[in-house]
């Protein structure tokens, strides 16, 4: 799939969630909170895990969509509350992936999965220490 298609599909996804939460949208979706969606998030993750275990790719694709839907809904709710939005979520995970993969995006070396995990955990520990020192 071309990048343009991904961008268009993601924009459409965000637009649909915005419409569902709008005053003229869906009463059930408008009523949801981050707290009320916790159970759905767990259930959808469990269903995705079950599909992986069963090697059921068709169902896995659907379940990952359901997980993404709940994530998108919670991000939209938080945007409405003025806390953060889906762009903040994406920016945060992009930054984390780059930071925690210095062997790909930096000068560090890791030639095995074990070395990668060790490096990941080192970077994660450094992040925790830095975060703690700022508090």
Secondary structure, DSSP 8 states (H G I E B T S, - for coil): --HHHHHHHHHHHHHHHHHHHSTTS-HHHHH--TTTTHHHHHHHHHHHHHHHHTT-HHHHHHHHHHHHHHHHHHHHHHHHTTS--HHHHHHHHHHHHHHTTHHHHSS----SHHHHHHHHHHHHHHHHHHHHHH-
